[in-house]
Amino acid sequence: MPRKLEGRTREVCPRCGHIAFRNAKPCVVLLIERNGALLLVRRAIAPYKGWWDLPGGFLEENEHPLDGAVREAREETGLRIAVDEFVGIYMDRTSDWQTLNICFRTHIVGGRERAGSDAEALRWFSSDELPRRIAYPRHARRVLRDWRRRQRG
């Protein structure tokens, strides 16, 4: 049953008072870099099937974001990565939920480049040739804008 609490409308169980919080789902976003270029994946599934995307995805239950970054890179690109630095947190909203996107700058330490998991292709892009059709544009465009600024110094 909806109730106004702390300035927000929240779902509250009328019997026990349990509050059903609608929290953002934690995700990792990876900036995998090589020689000044950024690796993007072309999505093989909806939403945004066929669009270019930053590697990453939802964290598993009890998974640390750094571990999730390594796992997602391996699943989507076949590459083993090392995290260089935390870049920032970018919020987004899909049709189903809010996401909290934790972004890391990374580099390759091994593996073999291959499209995997929910990707159909991989491609390296310079900051001047990034594609227009970017999946999850609400946060991805901000991530790419910030990446370009860093590239240009």
C-alpha positions in Angstrom: 0.0 0.0 0.0 1.5 3.4 -1.0 2.4 5.7 1.9 4.1 9.1 2.0 7.4 8.6 4.0 10.4 10.9 4.1 9.0 13.1 1.3 8.6 10.1 -1.0 5.7 7.7 -1.9 6.8 4.2 -0.9 5.1 0.8 -0.9 4.6 -0.3 2.7 3.0 -3.5 4.0 -0.1 -2.6 6.0 0.4 -5.6 8.3 4.1 -5.5 9.2 5.2 -2.1 8.0 8.0 -3.4 5.8 9.1 -0.8 3.2 9.7 -2.1 -0.3 12.5 0.3 -1.4 12.9 0.7 -5.2 16.7 0.9 -5.3 18.8 1.4 -8.4 20.4 -1.8 -9.8 24.2 -1.7 -9.5 26.1 -2.2 -12.8 29.7 -1.9 -14.0 30.7 0.0 -17.1 34.2 -0.6 -18.6 36.4 1.7 -20.5 38.8 -0.9 -22.0 41.6 1.1 -23.6 44.4 0.2 -26.0 46.7 2.7 -27.7 44.3 5.6 -27.2 41.3 3.6 -28.6 38.2 2.3 -26.7 36.7 -1.1 -27.1 32.9 -1.2 -27.8 30.7 -4.2 -28.2 27.7 -4.5 -30.6 24.8 -5.8 -28.7 23.3 -9.2 -29.8 20.2 -8.9 -27.7 17.4 -6.5 -27.0 17.2 -3.8 -25.9 19.3 -1.9 -28.3 20.1 -5.0 -30.4 22.7 -4.1 -33.1 23.7 -0.9 -31.3 27.2 -0.3 -29.9 27.7 -0.4 -26.2 30.3 0.0 -23.5 31.2 -3.4 -22.1 29.7 -4.1 -18.7 26.5 -5.2 -17.0 24.7 -6.0 -13.8 26.5 -7.0 -10.7 25.7 -10.4 -9.2 24.4 -10.7 -5.6 27.3 -10.1 -3.2 29.7 -9.4 -6.0 32.2 -6.6 -5.5 32.3 -4.1 -8.4 35.9 -4.8 -9.2 35.2 -8.5 -9.5 32.1 -7.7 -11.6 34.3 -5.6 -13.9 36.7 -8.5 -14.5 33.9 -11.0 -15.0 31.9 -8.8 -17.4 35.0 -8.0 -19.5 35.8 -11.8 -19.8 32.1 -12.7 -20.6 31.6 -10.0 -23.3 35.0 -9.6 -24.8 37.1 -12.7 -23.9 39.7 -10.4 -22.4 41.3 -10.3 -19.0 41.5 -6.8 -17.7 43.1 -4.9 -14.9 41.3 -1.9 -13.4 43.3 1.3 -13.6 41.0 3.7 -11.9 37.5 4.5 -10.8 36.0 7.0 -13.3 32.6 7.8 -11.8 29.0 6.8 -11.1 26.4 7.5 -13.8 22.7 7.1 -13.1 20.3 5.9 -15.8 16.7 4.6 -16.2 15.5 1.9 -18.4 11.9 1.0 -19.0 12.0 -1.4 -16.1 14.4 0.0 -13.5 16.9 2.6 -12.4 20.6 1.7 -12.8 23.6 2.9 -10.8 26.5 2.5 -13.3 30.0 2.3 -11.7 32.5 3.1 -14.4 36.2 2.0 -14.4 39.1 2.7 -16.8 40.9 -0.5 -17.6 43.6 -2.1 -19.7 44.1 -5.6 -21.1 46.3 -8.1 -19.3 45.5 -11.3 -21.3 42.8 -13.3 -23.0 41.8 -13.4 -26.6 39.5 -10.8 -28.1 36.2 -12.3 -29.1 32.5 -11.3 -29.0 30.8 -13.4 -26.3 27.8 -13.5 -24.0 25.4 -10.8 -25.3 27.7 -9.3 -27.9 27.8 -10.0 -31.6 30.9 -8.0 -32.5 33.8 -6.0 -31.0 35.5 -2.9 -32.4 38.1 -0.4 -31.3 37.2 3.3 -31.7 39.2 6.4 -31.5 37.7 9.4 -29.7 37.0 11.0 -33.1 35.1 8.0 -34.6 32.7 6.9 -31.9 29.4 5.6 -33.3 26.1 7.5 -33.1 24.0 4.5 -32.2 25.1 4.0 -28.6 23.0 1.8 -26.3 21.7 3.2 -23.1 22.4 6.8 -24.3 21.3 8.5 -21.1 24.5 7.4 -19.2 26.7 6.1 -22.0 26.9 9.5 -23.8 28.0 11.1 -20.6 30.6 8.4 -20.0 31.9 8.8 -23.6 32.0 12.6 -23.3 34.0 12.4 -20.1 36.3 9.8 -21.8 36.9 12.1 -24.8 37.8 15.0 -22.5 40.3 12.8 -20.7 41.8 11.7 -24.0 42.3 15.3 -25.1 43.9 16.3 -21.8 
